[in-house]
Amino acid sequence: MCELLGMSANVPTDICFSFSGLMQRGGSTGPHKDGWGIIFYHGKGYREFRDPEPSADSHIAKLVQKYPIKSDIVISHIRQANSGRVGMENTHPFCRELWGRYWSFAHNGQVKAVKKEALNTYLPVGTTDSEYAFCWLLDKIREKYPKPPRQPGGLFRLIYKCCVYLNQFGVFNMLLTDSRYLFAYCGKQLTWITRRAPFGEASLQDVDITVDFGRETTDKDVVTVIATQPLTINEEWHDMKQGELAMFKDGVEIRNYSPSS
C-alpha cells in the first residue's frame, strides 16, 4: 500500500526532516515508487509539488527535501499503484474547493467498490478509487453543510461517519484538511508523534540523518507529525486504533473518537 505523511503545527514549520525519511521509501527503502506529492498550506493558499516518478530518484523531491518551506499544515503521499495508471492525474494529494477553502486529501488502502456510489458536485480527474472517495466525501459534506458550520463538532462527526462507511469497502486510511484543521482516520494503520519542549534529538529510520530539535525550535513550538509507519528510531510514536478519527489544530489534537473510546 501507499504511505502517508501529515503535519500540524502552531507556527510555520518546515517538514524537511520527516520528508527526507519518507522520500527514501519511494523506491529505495520501500516499494512505493509510483509517484509522490506534497501540499504546504500558507493561510488560505497552498503550494503543491507532485511527480509520477519515484520520490527516491526525483529531482523535485530532492528540492523539497532541501528547501525549508514553512507551513502550519502539510499533507504528503508516496504511491504504490493498485488502482489507476501511474501518471500525474493519479498522484496524491488531491485538492478541491469547498466554502471558499482549498481542501486536500491523501489516501492509503483500497476501496474500489466506492466507484458504485453516486457523485454529484465533485468529479474525479484521474481513475483512482482514492480520488473518487475524496469526491464522494466532499459531496456528503456539501450536502450536509452548504455553508460552513459555526462549530467544528458536527463536521467532525460527519467526517467520522463517512470514513467508517468508506472503510467497509476495504482499507481506508486518510489525511484530510480544509486549511484550518487536519483530520486523520485510521482504517488499519497510522501513527503519530507530538514534539514540544523540551525538544531532543531525532534520528531517521530510512537515512542517516539526525536533528537536534532543541536548536531548531522555541519553547512555545508544538508540532504533530502523522505517518503510516514511524519515521524515527529513537522517539516514541503512538499507534492510532483501527476506526479512530483524530482532528488537529495548531499541532494539538482537539477531537478524537474511536469505537472503543
C-alpha positions as CSV (number, residue, x, y, z in Angstrom):
1,M,0.0,0.0,0.0
2,C,0.9,3.7,-0.2
3,E,2.3,5.7,2.7
4,L,1.0,9.0,4.2
5,L,2.7,11.9,6.0
6,G,1.0,14.8,7.6
7,M,1.9,17.7,9.8
8,S,0.1,20.2,12.0
9,A,2.0,23.0,13.8
10,N,1.2,26.1,15.8
11,V,3.9,28.1,14.0
12,P,5.1,27.8,10.4
13,T,7.4,24.9,10.3
14,D,9.4,23.1,7.6
15,I,8.9,19.3,7.2
16,C,12.3,18.7,5.5
17,F,13.4,16.2,8.2
18,S,10.4,14.0,8.0
19,F,10.1,14.2,4.3
20,S,13.7,13.2,3.9
21,G,12.8,9.9,5.5
22,L,9.5,9.4,3.7
23,M,11.1,10.0,0.2
24,Q,13.5,7.1,0.7
25,R,10.6,4.7,1.0
26,G,9.6,5.7,-2.5
27,G,11.8,3.3,-4.4
28,S,14.8,3.0,-2.2
29,T,14.0,1.5,1.3
30,G,10.4,0.9,0.3
31,P,8.4,-0.2,-2.8
32,H,6.3,3.0,-3.2
33,K,7.8,4.0,-6.5
34,D,4.7,5.1,-8.4
35,G,4.7,8.8,-7.7
36,W,4.6,11.2,-4.8
37,G,3.1,14.5,-3.8
38,I,3.1,17.1,-1.1
39,I,1.0,20.2,-0.3
40,F,2.0,23.0,2.0
41,Y,-0.6,25.4,3.3
42,H,0.0,29.1,3.6
43,G,-3.1,30.8,5.1
44,K,-5.9,30.3,2.6
45,G,-3.5,29.3,-0.2
46,Y,-1.2,26.4,-0.7
47,R,2.0,25.3,-2.5
48,E,2.0,21.9,-4.3
49,F,4.6,19.6,-5.7
50,R,3.7,16.3,-7.4
51,D,5.7,13.9,-9.6
52,P,4.8,10.4,-11.0
53,E,8.5,9.4,-10.7
54,P,9.8,7.5,-7.6
55,S,10.5,10.0,-4.8
56,A,13.8,8.5,-4.0
57,D,15.1,9.4,-7.5
58,S,13.0,12.6,-8.1
59,H,14.9,15.9,-8.5
60,I,11.7,17.7,-7.4
61,A,11.6,15.6,-4.2
62,K,15.3,16.5,-3.6
63,L,14.4,20.2,-4.0
64,V,11.6,19.9,-1.4
65,Q,13.9,18.0,0.9
66,K,16.5,20.8,0.9
67,Y,14.1,23.8,0.6
68,P,12.8,24.7,4.0
69,I,9.2,25.7,3.1
70,K,7.5,26.7,6.3
71,S,3.8,25.8,6.8
72,D,1.4,25.0,9.6
73,I,-0.4,22.1,7.7
74,V,1.2,19.7,5.3
75,I,-0.1,16.5,3.6
76,S,2.2,14.2,1.7
77,H,1.9,10.8,0.0
78,I,4.1,8.2,-1.8
79,R,2.3,5.8,-4.1
80,Q,2.3,2.1,-4.8
81,A,-0.3,1.9,-7.6
82,N,-3.1,-0.6,-7.3
83,S,-5.9,1.4,-8.9
84,G,-5.3,3.6,-11.9
85,R,-2.2,4.0,-14.1
86,V,1.0,5.7,-13.0
87,G,0.5,9.3,-14.0
88,M,0.3,12.9,-12.7
89,E,-3.5,12.8,-12.6
90,N,-3.5,9.8,-10.2
91,T,-0.8,11.2,-7.9
92,H,-1.9,12.3,-4.4
93,P,-2.7,14.6,-2.7
94,F,-5.9,15.7,-4.5
95,C,-7.4,19.2,-4.0
96,R,-10.8,20.7,-4.4
97,E,-12.6,23.9,-3.3
98,L,-15.4,23.9,-0.7
99,W,-16.8,27.0,1.2
100,G,-14.1,29.2,-0.4
101,R,-11.4,26.9,1.1
102,Y,-8.9,24.5,-0.5
103,W,-9.5,21.0,0.8
104,S,-6.7,18.4,0.3
105,F,-6.8,14.7,0.7
106,A,-4.5,11.7,0.5
107,H,-5.4,8.0,1.0
108,N,-3.7,4.7,1.7
109,G,-5.5,1.4,1.0
110,Q,-8.1,0.1,-1.5
111,V,-11.8,1.0,-1.6
112,K,-12.5,0.0,-5.2
113,A,-16.3,-0.6,-4.6
114,V,-16.7,3.1,-3.8
115,K,-17.0,3.7,-7.5
116,K,-20.5,2.3,-7.3
117,E,-21.5,5.3,-5.2
118,A,-23.2,8.2,-7.0
119,L,-21.4,11.5,-7.3
120,N,-22.9,14.9,-7.5
121,T,-20.9,18.2,-7.5
122,Y,-17.4,16.8,-7.4
123,L,-15.9,14.5,-10.1
124,P,-12.6,12.8,-10.3
125,V,-10.0,13.8,-12.9
126,G,-8.0,10.6,-12.7
127,T,-9.0,6.9,-12.3
128,T,-8.1,6.1,-8.7
129,D,-10.6,4.9,-6.1
130,S,-8.9,7.3,-3.8
131,E,-9.8,10.4,-5.7
132,Y,-13.3,9.0,-6.2
133,A,-13.7,8.6,-2.5
134,F,-12.5,12.2,-1.9
135,C,-15.1,13.5,-4.3
136,W,-17.8,11.4,-2.6
137,L,-16.7,12.6,0.8
138,L,-16.8,16.3,-0.3
139,D,-20.3,15.7,-1.8
140,K,-21.5,14.4,1.6
141,I,-20.0,17.4,3.4
142,R,-21.5,19.9,1.0
143,E,-25.0,18.2,1.1
144,K,-25.0,18.4,4.9
145,Y,-23.4,21.8,5.2
146,P,-24.0,24.1,2.2
147,K,-22.3,26.7,4.3
148,P,-19.5,26.2,6.8
149,P,-20.8,25.2,10.3
150,R,-20.2,27.6,13.1
151,Q,-18.7,24.9,15.3
152,P,-16.5,22.0,14.1
153,G,-18.2,19.3,16.2
154,G,-20.9,18.4,13.6
155,L,-18.3,18.4,10.8
156,F,-16.1,16.1,12.8
157,R,-19.0,13.6,13.4
158,L,-20.0,13.7,9.7
159,I,-16.4,13.0,8.5
160,Y,-16.2,10.1,11.0
161,K,-19.4,8.6,9.8
162,C,-18.3,8.9,6.2
163,C,-14.9,7.4,6.9
164,V,-16.5,4.4,8.7
165,Y,-18.7,3.9,5.6
166,L,-15.7,4.1,3.2
167,N,-13.6,1.7,5.3
168,Q,-16.2,-1.0,4.8
169,F,-15.1,-1.2,1.1
170,G,-11.6,-2.3,2.1
171,V,-8.9,-0.3,3.8
172,F,-9.3,3.5,4.3
173,N,-6.5,5.4,5.9
174,M,-6.6,9.1,5.1
175,L,-5.4,12.6,5.7
176,L,-7.8,15.5,5.0
177,T,-7.5,19.2,5.6
178,D,-9.6,22.3,4.9
179,S,-6.6,24.6,5.6
180,R,-7.7,25.0,9.2
181,Y,-8.0,21.5,10.6
182,L,-6.1,18.3,9.8
183,F,-8.1,15.1,10.0
184,A,-6.5,11.7,10.3
185,Y,-8.5,8.5,10.0
186,C,-7.0,5.1,10.7
187,G,-8.8,2.2,8.9
188,K,-5.8,-0.1,9.5
189,Q,-2.5,1.7,10.3
190,L,-1.5,5.2,11.2
191,T,0.9,6.5,13.8
192,W,1.7,10.0,15.2
193,I,4.1,11.9,17.4
194,T,3.8,15.4,19.0
195,R,7.0,17.2,19.6
196,R,7.1,20.0,22.2
197,A,9.5,21.4,24.8
198,P,11.8,20.1,26.0
199,F,12.9,19.1,22.5
200,G,15.6,16.5,21.9
201,E,17.4,14.7,19.1
202,A,15.7,12.5,16.5
203,S,17.2,10.1,14.0
204,L,15.6,8.9,10.8
205,Q,15.0,5.2,10.2
206,D,15.5,5.3,6.4
207,V,18.5,7.5,6.0
208,D,21.4,8.6,8.3
209,I,20.1,12.0,9.4
210,T,19.8,13.2,12.9
211,V,18.4,16.6,14.0
212,D,18.5,18.3,17.4
213,F,15.1,19.9,17.5
214,G,16.2,21.9,20.6
215,R,18.4,24.1,18.3
216,E,15.7,24.4,15.6
217,T,12.7,25.4,17.7
218,T,11.4,27.6,20.5
219,D,9.9,26.5,23.8
220,K,6.4,27.5,22.5
221,D,6.5,25.4,19.4
222,V,4.2,22.4,19.1
223,V,4.4,20.1,16.1
224,T,2.5,16.9,15.4
225,V,3.6,14.5,12.6
226,I,1.4,11.7,11.3
227,A,2.8,8.8,9.3
228,T,1.8,5.4,8.1
229,Q,4.8,4.0,9.9
230,P,7.2,5.7,12.4
231,L,9.9,7.7,10.6
232,T,12.4,7.9,13.5
233,I,14.2,5.2,15.6
234,N,14.7,7.0,18.9
235,E,11.3,8.5,19.6
236,E,8.0,7.1,20.9
237,W,5.3,7.1,18.3
238,H,1.7,6.4,19.1
239,D,-0.3,3.9,17.1
240,M,-3.8,5.0,16.2
241,K,-6.6,2.5,16.8
242,Q,-8.4,1.0,13.9
243,G,-11.5,3.0,13.3
244,E,-10.1,6.1,15.0
245,L,-10.5,9.7,13.7
246,A,-8.3,12.5,15.1
247,M,-8.6,16.2,14.5
248,F,-5.6,18.5,14.9
249,K,-5.3,22.3,15.0
250,D,-2.1,24.2,15.7
251,G,-0.2,21.0,16.4
252,V,-2.7,19.8,19.1
253,E,-5.2,17.0,18.9
254,I,-8.5,18.8,19.7
255,R,-11.0,16.0,19.0
256,N,-10.8,12.2,18.8
257,Y,-13.2,9.3,18.5
258,S,-12.8,5.6,18.1
259,P,-15.3,2.7,18.5
260,S,-13.5,1.7,21.8
261,S,-13.4,5.2,23.3
